[in-house]
Amino acid sequence: MRGTIVVARCYNNKPAVLRVWECDDRLAYLASERRFADLQSGRAKSLPIGFPRDDVFAYDDNVMGHLVTGVEGSEVPWHRMRLWTVEKA
């Protein structure tokens, strides 16, 4: 789970590609690539950001490709994305 790449639905429905640090029943604690590296090395000065689990989606190259090549201001196809879940060991 730690380090998994996900897509978070942020303010104003904007997507952010982030890495999972940890999670609980309600929240997934996410960090940017740089913050994730700082957390791993113990250099981080702040904690990861908690997102409601309903706003965290599995990373999908096909959907993200649409966002990268899409028209500025186009809607994010959240309905095509799958909610992220913790994989059982």
N, C-alpha and C positions, 0 to 999 in steps of 0.2 A: 504494500500500500504506500508506504513512504516513498516519495519521489515520482509517483504516478502523475503523468501529464493529464490535466483536465481542462475543461472550459467552464469558466464561471460567468454567470449572468450578473453583471455589475449595474451600477446606477444608470438609469436611462436605457436599460436593456442592452447595454454595450457588452460584448464578449471580451474576456481576458483569458489568455492561455497561461495557466499557472501550474505549480507542482503541489501535490498533497504533502503536508508535513505530518498531520495526524487528524483524527476525527473522533467524534463521540456520537451519541444517538441523534443529536439535533444539528450539529455544525461540522463542517469540514474546514480545517485550518490550512490555508493555502498561502503560498509564497511565490514571488517571481524567481526566475533562475538565479539572479544575483543574491537575493535574500535567502534562498534555499541553500546556496553554497556557504553563505555566512552562518546560517543556523547549524549546518553540518560541522563547520570548523570551530564553532563556539564564539565567533566574532560578532554575531548579530546583536544589535543594540535594542531591538524591539521584537515582539512576538509576531508570528504569522497572523493573517487576518482570518477571522471566522466568518464563513458564508453558510447560510441555511442550506441543508443538504438538498432541498428542492431546487436550488439555484446552481447546482454543480452537475456538469454533464461529462460523459465519457468523451475523450478526444476522438474525433473522427476526421481523417484526412479529406474525405469527400466533401463533408459539410464545410470544413475550414477552407478548402479550396474555393468554394462558392463565395465565402466571405472575402477572401483575398482578391478575387477577380471581380467581385460584385461592384455595382455602382455605389458611389458614396451616398450614404443615407438610406441604402436599401435595408429592408427588414431582415433580421437574423431569423433563420428558419428553426426556431427553438422546437417546434413541433416535430421536426425530423431528427432531433437529437435524443439520445438515450441517457436517462439519469445515471450518474455515476454511482456504483455500489462497491462496497468493500468486498474484495474477493476472499472467500474462506480458504484457510490453509489446509 
